[in-house]
Amino acid sequence: MITFLLDNLGMSNIAIVLAVYNGSRFLAEQLDSLVAQSETAWDLYVRDDGSSDQSLNILAAYTVRDARFHLLSDGLGNLGVTNNFAILMTLNALASHSYIAFSDQDDVWLGHKLSSLMQMMRKMEDQYPGMPLLVYSDMSVVDVNLNLIFPSFMKYQGIKHEASDPLRVLLTQNFVAGCTIMVNRRLLDIALPIPEKVLMHDWWLALCAAVFGYIGYIDKPLVKYRQHGNNEVGAKPVQDVLNPVSGKWCQRWLEGRDNLFRSMKQAQCLAERMYERDPDNPNLPIVETYATLQYNTPMQRIKTIRQVGIHAQSRIRQMLLLSRLLISTPAK
């Protein structure tokens, strides 16, 4: 049974969810950046994933000082980052909030992050009333001491926002960073529960927004994305990720191939959700087409994605996508 260490559950319009695991080194700086937000009407819900450092003590201290901090205690232990966020997203307490923002434990938010996301969200609500919505932003990449490495996370990784037809990219590649996301209640209700075969919660939210609603993007950094040795995902310059003479290129190619086939299983989950929620959705055929690629021959895969326009961003990424599709053994 899920319970809170504190009983003063929030009634603000915005909920922030934060998944923590051994984050004591940078956690206080991130929490301080939340407290410093110009938008003050929010509540933070935190779940610790079985940390062995001082994370719980830090969190407990903040909950005493600030009534907007709510620390979850469920006794479930270590679940991993996706399941940790999944638990937070299913809290009954979130029902009182209209918008949900996502936070990592080791970044720093700029003071206007929440207000900027809300401004974009309200603009989209005016344009698409009653629709499931997701908004996100760019980030700056910084080192452990918050010194600037690169001003744009998107350009650093060689990715971009897809404004006109995001689904045909999102099926194979996620360009939406979870720690920049805000979703409305309508999207969260559709995205839950998160299927077990989903790769990452942010990718799943972006896919659900692409097929059921709309995605908005703020082309400005609202987060300082800290690079250090323990990042769950981490930012890598595009030339490092794609350089064929890199010592780790073969390992990364194989990991990318495995994730590619797992993304097909993820698409299968998305198709099932679409049948449940909106069987007449015009995006259903392309999602089903991508999901069934895992059962096709290599040449059939290549032919199919070309026919339907599923692609990765940049020529080099597209070449990697095609080369991985030619390998016939899918990930289990």
Contacts in CASP RR format, 6 or more apart in sequence:
PFRMAT RR
TARGET T0000
AUTHOR 0000-0000-0000
METHOD contacts of the structure
MODEL  1
MITFLLDNLGMSNIAIVLAVYNGSRFLAEQLDSLVAQSETAWDLYVRDDG
SSDQSLNILAAYTVRDARFHLLSDGLGNLGVTNNFAILMTLNALASHSYI
AFSDQDDVWLGHKLSSLMQMMRKMEDQYPGMPLLVYSDMSVVDVNLNLIF
PSFMKYQGIKHEASDPLRVLLTQNFVAGCTIMVNRRLLDIALPIPEKVLM
HDWWLALCAAVFGYIGYIDKPLVKYRQHGNNEVGAKPVQDVLNPVSGKWC
QRWLEGRDNLFRSMKQAQCLAERMYERDPDNPNLPIVETYATLQYNTPMQ
RIKTIRQVGIHAQSRIRQMLLLSRLLISTPAK
1 74 0 8 1.000
2 72 0 8 1.000
2 74 0 8 1.000
2 87 0 8 1.000
2 91 0 8 1.000
3 72 0 8 1.000
3 73 0 8 1.000
3 74 0 8 1.000
4 70 0 8 1.000
4 71 0 8 1.000
4 72 0 8 1.000
4 73 0 8 1.000
4 93 0 8 1.000
5 60 0 8 1.000
5 63 0 8 1.000
5 70 0 8 1.000
5 71 0 8 1.000
5 72 0 8 1.000
5 73 0 8 1.000
6 63 0 8 1.000
6 69 0 8 1.000
6 70 0 8 1.000
6 71 0 8 1.000
8 67 0 8 1.000
8 70 0 8 1.000
9 43 0 8 1.000
9 70 0 8 1.000
9 93 0 8 1.000
9 96 0 8 1.000
10 43 0 8 1.000
10 68 0 8 1.000
10 70 0 8 1.000
10 93 0 8 1.000
10 96 0 8 1.000
10 97 0 8 1.000
11 43 0 8 1.000
11 96 0 8 1.000
12 41 0 8 1.000
12 42 0 8 1.000
12 43 0 8 1.000
12 68 0 8 1.000
12 97 0 8 1.000
13 41 0 8 1.000
13 42 0 8 1.000
13 97 0 8 1.000
13 98 0 8 1.000
13 99 0 8 1.000
14 39 0 8 1.000
14 41 0 8 1.000
14 42 0 8 1.000
14 43 0 8 1.000
14 97 0 8 1.000
14 98 0 8 1.000
14 99 0 8 1.000
14 100 0 8 1.000
14 101 0 8 1.000
14 114 0 8 1.000
14 118 0 8 1.000
14 182 0 8 1.000
15 42 0 8 1.000
15 43 0 8 1.000
15 44 0 8 1.000
15 45 0 8 1.000
15 93 0 8 1.000
15 94 0 8 1.000
15 97 0 8 1.000
15 99 0 8 1.000
15 100 0 8 1.000
15 101 0 8 1.000
16 34 0 8 1.000
16 42 0 8 1.000
16 43 0 8 1.000
16 44 0 8 1.000
16 45 0 8 1.000
16 100 0 8 1.000
16 101 0 8 1.000
16 102 0 8 1.000
16 103 0 8 1.000
16 114 0 8 1.000
17 44 0 8 1.000
17 45 0 8 1.000
17 46 0 8 1.000
17 85 0 8 1.000
17 88 0 8 1.000
17 89 0 8 1.000
17 94 0 8 1.000
17 100 0 8 1.000
17 101 0 8 1.000
17 102 0 8 1.000
17 103 0 8 1.000
18 30 0 8 1.000
18 44 0 8 1.000
18 45 0 8 1.000
18 46 0 8 1.000
18 47 0 8 1.000
18 88 0 8 1.000
18 103 0 8 1.000
18 104 0 8 1.000
18 105 0 8 1.000
19 46 0 8 1.000
19 47 0 8 1.000
19 49 0 8 1.000
19 81 0 8 1.000
19 84 0 8 1.000
19 85 0 8 1.000
19 88 0 8 1.000
19 104 0 8 1.000
19 105 0 8 1.000
20 27 0 8 1.000
20 46 0 8 1.000
20 47 0 8 1.000
20 48 0 8 1.000
20 49 0 8 1.000
20 51 0 8 1.000
20 55 0 8 1.000
20 59 0 8 1.000
20 84 0 8 1.000
20 105 0 8 1.000
21 48 0 8 1.000
21 49 0 8 1.000
21 50 0 8 1.000
21 51 0 8 1.000
21 55 0 8 1.000
21 78 0 8 1.000
21 80 0 8 1.000
21 81 0 8 1.000
21 84 0 8 1.000
21 105 0 8 1.000
22 51 0 8 1.000
22 52 0 8 1.000
22 53 0 8 1.000
22 55 0 8 1.000
22 230 0 8 1.000
23 51 0 8 1.000
23 53 0 8 1.000
23 55 0 8 1.000
23 105 0 8 1.000
23 106 0 8 1.000
24 51 0 8 1.000
24 53 0 8 1.000
24 54 0 8 1.000
24 55 0 8 1.000
24 57 0 8 1.000
24 58 0 8 1.000
25 53 0 8 1.000
25 106 0 8 1.000
25 228 0 8 1.000
26 105 0 8 1.000
26 106 0 8 1.000
26 107 0 8 1.000
26 144 0 8 1.000
26 226 0 8 1.000
26 228 0 8 1.000
27 55 0 8 1.000
27 58 0 8 1.000
27 59 0 8 1.000
27 105 0 8 1.000
27 106 0 8 1.000
28 58 0 8 1.000
29 108 0 8 1.000
30 103 0 8 1.000
30 104 0 8 1.000
30 105 0 8 1.000
30 106 0 8 1.000
30 107 0 8 1.000
30 108 0 8 1.000
30 109 0 8 1.000
31 58 0 8 1.000
31 59 0 8 1.000
31 62 0 8 1.000
31 69 0 8 1.000
33 107 0 8 1.000
33 108 0 8 1.000
33 109 0 8 1.000
33 110 0 8 1.000
33 111 0 8 1.000
34 42 0 8 1.000
34 44 0 8 1.000
34 103 0 8 1.000
34 109 0 8 1.000
35 66 0 8 1.000
36 111 0 8 1.000
37 109 0 8 1.000
37 111 0 8 1.000
37 112 0 8 1.000
37 113 0 8 1.000
37 114 0 8 1.000
37 115 0 8 1.000
38 111 0 8 1.000
38 112 0 8 1.000
38 114 0 8 1.000
38 115 0 8 1.000
39 112 0 8 1.000
39 114 0 8 1.000
39 115 0 8 1.000
39 118 0 8 1.000
42 68 0 8 1.000
42 101 0 8 1.000
42 114 0 8 1.000
43 68 0 8 1.000
43 70 0 8 1.000
43 97 0 8 1.000
44 68 0 8 1.000
44 69 0 8 1.000
44 70 0 8 1.000
44 103 0 8 1.000
45 70 0 8 1.000
45 72 0 8 1.000
45 88 0 8 1.000
45 91 0 8 1.000
45 93 0 8 1.000
45 94 0 8 1.000
46 59 0 8 1.000
46 69 0 8 1.000
46 70 0 8 1.000
46 71 0 8 1.000
46 72 0 8 1.000
46 88 0 8 1.000
47 71 0 8 1.000
47 72 0 8 1.000
47 74 0 8 1.000
47 84 0 8 1.000
47 87 0 8 1.000
47 88 0 8 1.000
48 55 0 8 1.000
48 56 0 8 1.000
48 59 0 8 1.000
48 71 0 8 1.000
48 72 0 8 1.000
49 77 0 8 1.000
49 78 0 8 1.000
49 79 0 8 1.000
49 80 0 8 1.000
49 81 0 8 1.000
49 84 0 8 1.000
50 77 0 8 1.000
50 78 0 8 1.000
55 105 0 8 1.000
59 69 0 8 1.000
59 71 0 8 1.000
60 71 0 8 1.000
62 69 0 8 1.000
63 69 0 8 1.000
63 70 0 8 1.000
63 71 0 8 1.000
70 93 0 8 1.000
72 87 0 8 1.000
72 88 0 8 1.000
72 91 0 8 1.000
74 87 0 8 1.000
76 87 0 8 1.000
79 86 0 8 1.000
79 87 0 8 1.000
81 200 0 8 1.000
81 201 0 8 1.000
81 232 0 8 1.000
82 194 0 8 1.000
82 198 0 8 1.000
82 199 0 8 1.000
82 200 0 8 1.000
82 201 0 8 1.000
85 102 0 8 1.000
85 201 0 8 1.000
86 193 0 8 1.000
86 194 0 8 1.000
86 201 0 8 1.000
88 94 0 8 1.000
89 100 0 8 1.000
89 188 0 8 1.000
89 191 0 8 1.000
89 192 0 8 1.000
89 194 0 8 1.000
89 201 0 8 1.000
90 192 0 8 1.000
90 193 0 8 1.000
94 100 0 8 1.000
94 188 0 8 1.000
97 185 0 8 1.000
98 184 0 8 1.000
98 185 0 8 1.000
99 118 0 8 1.000
99 121 0 8 1.000
99 182 0 8 1.000
99 183 0 8 1.000
99 184 0 8 1.000
99 185 0 8 1.000
100 182 0 8 1.000
100 183 0 8 1.000
100 185 0 8 1.000
100 188 0 8 1.000
101 114 0 8 1.000
101 117 0 8 1.000
101 181 0 8 1.000
101 182 0 8 1.000
102 178 0 8 1.000
102 179 0 8 1.000
102 180 0 8 1.000
102 181 0 8 1.000
102 182 0 8 1.000
102 201 0 8 1.000
102 202 0 8 1.000
103 109 0 8 1.000
103 179 0 8 1.000
104 178 0 8 1.000
104 179 0 8 1.000
104 232 0 8 1.000
106 226 0 8 1.000
106 228 0 8 1.000
106 230 0 8 1.000
106 231 0 8 1.000
107 139 0 8 1.000
107 179 0 8 1.000
107 223 0 8 1.000
107 224 0 8 1.000
107 225 0 8 1.000
107 226 0 8 1.000
108 142 0 8 1.000
108 146 0 8 1.000
108 223 0 8 1.000
108 224 0 8 1.000
108 226 0 8 1.000
109 222 0 8 1.000
109 223 0 8 1.000
109 224 0 8 1.000
110 221 0 8 1.000
110 222 0 8 1.000
110 223 0 8 1.000
110 224 0 8 1.000
112 222 0 8 1.000
113 137 0 8 1.000
113 222 0 8 1.000
113 223 0 8 1.000
114 182 0 8 1.000
116 137 0 8 1.000
116 218 0 8 1.000
116 220 0 8 1.000
116 222 0 8 1.000
117 135 0 8 1.000
117 137 0 8 1.000
117 182 0 8 1.000
117 218 0 8 1.000
117 222 0 8 1.000
118 182 0 8 1.000
120 135 0 8 1.000
120 216 0 8 1.000
120 218 0 8 1.000
121 133 0 8 1.000
121 135 0 8 1.000
121 182 0 8 1.000
121 184 0 8 1.000
124 133 0 8 1.000
124 135 0 8 1.000
124 214 0 8 1.000
124 216 0 8 1.000
125 133 0 8 1.000
125 184 0 8 1.000
127 214 0 8 1.000
128 213 0 8 1.000
128 214 0 8 1.000
130 186 0 8 1.000
131 186 0 8 1.000
131 212 0 8 1.000
131 213 0 8 1.000
131 214 0 8 1.000
132 183 0 8 1.000
132 184 0 8 1.000
132 186 0 8 1.000
132 187 0 8 1.000
132 190 0 8 1.000
132 208 0 8 1.000
132 209 0 8 1.000
132 212 0 8 1.000
132 213 0 8 1.000
132 214 0 8 1.000
133 183 0 8 1.000
133 184 0 8 1.000
133 186 0 8 1.000
133 187 0 8 1.000
133 209 0 8 1.000
133 213 0 8 1.000
133 214 0 8 1.000
133 215 0 8 1.000
133 216 0 8 1.000
134 176 0 8 1.000
134 181 0 8 1.000
134 182 0 8 1.000
134 183 0 8 1.000
134 184 0 8 1.000
134 187 0 8 1.000
134 205 0 8 1.000
134 206 0 8 1.000
134 209 0 8 1.000
134 214 0 8 1.000
134 215 0 8 1.000
134 216 0 8 1.000
135 181 0 8 1.000
135 182 0 8 1.000
135 183 0 8 1.000
135 215 0 8 1.000
135 216 0 8 1.000
135 217 0 8 1.000
135 218 0 8 1.000
136 176 0 8 1.000
136 177 0 8 1.000
136 178 0 8 1.000
136 180 0 8 1.000
136 181 0 8 1.000
136 182 0 8 1.000
136 215 0 8 1.000
136 216 0 8 1.000
136 217 0 8 1.000
136 218 0 8 1.000
137 180 0 8 1.000
137 217 0 8 1.000
137 218 0 8 1.000
137 219 0 8 1.000
137 220 0 8 1.000
137 221 0 8 1.000
137 222 0 8 1.000
137 223 0 8 1.000
138 152 0 8 1.000
138 153 0 8 1.000
138 154 0 8 1.000
138 180 0 8 1.000
138 218 0 8 1.000
138 219 0 8 1.000
138 220 0 8 1.000
138 221 0 8 1.000
138 222 0 8 1.000
139 152 0 8 1.000
139 153 0 8 1.000
139 177 0 8 1.000
139 179 0 8 1.000
139 180 0 8 1.000
139 221 0 8 1.000
139 222 0 8 1.000
139 223 0 8 1.000
139 224 0 8 1.000
139 225 0 8 1.000
140 148 0 8 1.000
140 150 0 8 1.000
140 151 0 8 1.000
140 152 0 8 1.000
140 153 0 8 1.000
140 221 0 8 1.000
140 223 0 8 1.000
140 224 0 8 1.000
140 225 0 8 1.000
141 148 0 8 1.000
141 149 0 8 1.000
141 150 0 8 1.000
141 151 0 8 1.000
141 152 0 8 1.000
141 153 0 8 1.000
141 156 0 8 1.000
141 225 0 8 1.000
141 227 0 8 1.000
141 235 0 8 1.000
142 148 0 8 1.000
142 149 0 8 1.000
142 224 0 8 1.000
142 225 0 8 1.000
142 226 0 8 1.000
142 227 0 8 1.000
143 149 0 8 1.000
143 226 0 8 1.000
143 227 0 8 1.000
143 228 0 8 1.000
144 226 0 8 1.000
144 227 0 8 1.000
144 228 0 8 1.000
146 224 0 8 1.000
146 226 0 8 1.000
149 156 0 8 1.000
149 227 0 8 1.000
150 156 0 8 1.000
150 237 0 8 1.000
151 221 0 8 1.000
152 221 0 8 1.000
153 177 0 8 1.000
153 221 0 8 1.000
153 225 0 8 1.000
153 235 0 8 1.000
154 160 0 8 1.000
154 161 0 8 1.000
154 175 0 8 1.000
156 235 0 8 1.000
156 237 0 8 1.000
156 238 0 8 1.000
157 235 0 8 1.000
157 236 0 8 1.000
157 237 0 8 1.000
157 238 0 8 1.000
157 241 0 8 1.000
158 238 0 8 1.000
158 313 0 8 1.000
158 314 0 8 1.000
159 173 0 8 1.000
159 175 0 8 1.000
159 313 0 8 1.000
160 175 0 8 1.000
160 313 0 8 1.000
161 175 0 8 1.000
161 215 0 8 1.000
161 216 0 8 1.000
161 217 0 8 1.000
161 219 0 8 1.000
162 168 0 8 1.000
162 169 0 8 1.000
162 170 0 8 1.000
162 175 0 8 1.000
162 313 0 8 1.000
163 217 0 8 1.000
166 206 0 8 1.000
166 210 0 8 1.000
166 215 0 8 1.000
167 207 0 8 1.000
167 210 0 8 1.000
167 211 0 8 1.000
167 283 0 8 1.000
167 286 0 8 1.000
167 287 0 8 1.000
168 286 0 8 1.000
168 308 0 8 1.000
168 309 0 8 1.000
168 310 0 8 1.000
168 311 0 8 1.000
169 175 0 8 1.000
169 311 0 8 1.000
169 312 0 8 1.000
169 313 0 8 1.000
170 176 0 8 1.000
170 203 0 8 1.000
170 206 0 8 1.000
170 207 0 8 1.000
170 210 0 8 1.000
171 207 0 8 1.000
171 263 0 8 1.000
171 267 0 8 1.000
171 286 0 8 1.000
171 287 0 8 1.000
171 290 0 8 1.000
171 310 0 8 1.000
172 260 0 8 1.000
172 263 0 8 1.000
172 290 0 8 1.000
172 310 0 8 1.000
172 311 0 8 1.000
172 312 0 8 1.000
172 321 0 8 1.000
173 312 0 8 1.000
173 313 0 8 1.000
173 317 0 8 1.000
174 199 0 8 1.000
174 200 0 8 1.000
174 202 0 8 1.000
174 203 0 8 1.000
174 206 0 8 1.000
175 206 0 8 1.000
175 313 0 8 1.000
176 202 0 8 1.000
176 203 0 8 1.000
176 205 0 8 1.000
176 206 0 8 1.000
176 215 0 8 1.000
177 202 0 8 1.000
177 223 0 8 1.000
177 225 0 8 1.000
178 201 0 8 1.000
178 202 0 8 1.000
178 205 0 8 1.000
179 223 0 8 1.000
179 225 0 8 1.000
180 222 0 8 1.000
180 223 0 8 1.000
181 202 0 8 1.000
181 205 0 8 1.000
183 191 0 8 1.000
183 205 0 8 1.000
183 209 0 8 1.000
187 205 0 8 1.000
187 208 0 8 1.000
187 209 0 8 1.000
187 212 0 8 1.000
187 213 0 8 1.000
190 208 0 8 1.000
190 212 0 8 1.000
190 273 0 8 1.000
190 277 0 8 1.000
191 204 0 8 1.000
191 205 0 8 1.000
191 208 0 8 1.000
194 201 0 8 1.000
194 204 0 8 1.000
195 204 0 8 1.000
195 266 0 8 1.000
195 269 0 8 1.000
195 272 0 8 1.000
195 273 0 8 1.000
197 262 0 8 1.000
197 265 0 8 1.000
197 266 0 8 1.000
197 268 0 8 1.000
197 269 0 8 1.000
198 204 0 8 1.000
198 266 0 8 1.000
198 269 0 8 1.000
199 259 0 8 1.000
199 262 0 8 1.000
199 263 0 8 1.000
199 266 0 8 1.000
200 233 0 8 1.000
203 266 0 8 1.000
204 266 0 8 1.000
204 270 0 8 1.000
206 215 0 8 1.000
207 266 0 8 1.000
207 267 0 8 1.000
207 270 0 8 1.000
208 270 0 8 1.000
208 273 0 8 1.000
209 215 0 8 1.000
210 283 0 8 1.000
211 270 0 8 1.000
211 274 0 8 1.000
211 281 0 8 1.000
211 283 0 8 1.000
211 284 0 8 1.000
211 287 0 8 1.000
212 274 0 8 1.000
212 277 0 8 1.000
212 278 0 8 1.000
212 281 0 8 1.000
225 234 0 8 1.000
225 235 0 8 1.000
227 234 0 8 1.000
227 235 0 8 1.000
238 314 0 8 1.000
240 246 0 8 1.000
241 252 0 8 1.000
242 316 0 8 1.000
242 317 0 8 1.000
242 320 0 8 1.000
243 249 0 8 1.000
246 252 0 8 1.000
253 320 0 8 1.000
253 323 0 8 1.000
253 324 0 8 1.000
256 320 0 8 1.000
256 324 0 8 1.000
257 324 0 8 1.000
257 327 0 8 1.000
257 331 0 8 1.000
258 331 0 8 1.000
259 331 0 8 1.000
260 321 0 8 1.000
260 324 0 8 1.000
260 325 0 8 1.000
261 294 0 8 1.000
261 330 0 8 1.000
261 331 0 8 1.000
262 331 0 8 1.000
264 290 0 8 1.000
264 291 0 8 1.000
264 292 0 8 1.000
264 293 0 8 1.000
264 294 0 8 1.000
264 330 0 8 1.000
265 291 0 8 1.000
265 294 0 8 1.000
267 287 0 8 1.000
267 288 0 8 1.000
267 290 0 8 1.000
267 291 0 8 1.000
268 291 0 8 1.000
270 287 0 8 1.000
270 291 0 8 1.000
271 284 0 8 1.000
271 287 0 8 1.000
271 288 0 8 1.000
271 291 0 8 1.000
274 281 0 8 1.000
274 283 0 8 1.000
274 284 0 8 1.000
274 287 0 8 1.000
275 284 0 8 1.000
278 284 0 8 1.000
286 308 0 8 1.000
286 310 0 8 1.000
289 304 0 8 1.000
289 308 0 8 1.000
289 310 0 8 1.000
290 305 0 8 1.000
290 308 0 8 1.000
290 310 0 8 1.000
293 300 0 8 1.000
293 301 0 8 1.000
293 304 0 8 1.000
293 305 0 8 1.000
293 325 0 8 1.000
294 330 0 8 1.000
296 304 0 8 1.000
297 328 0 8 1.000
298 325 0 8 1.000
298 326 0 8 1.000
298 327 0 8 1.000
298 328 0 8 1.000
301 325 0 8 1.000
301 326 0 8 1.000
302 322 0 8 1.000
302 325 0 8 1.000
302 326 0 8 1.000
304 310 0 8 1.000
305 311 0 8 1.000
305 321 0 8 1.000
305 325 0 8 1.000
311 318 0 8 1.000
311 321 0 8 1.000
312 318 0 8 1.000
312 320 0 8 1.000
312 321 0 8 1.000
END
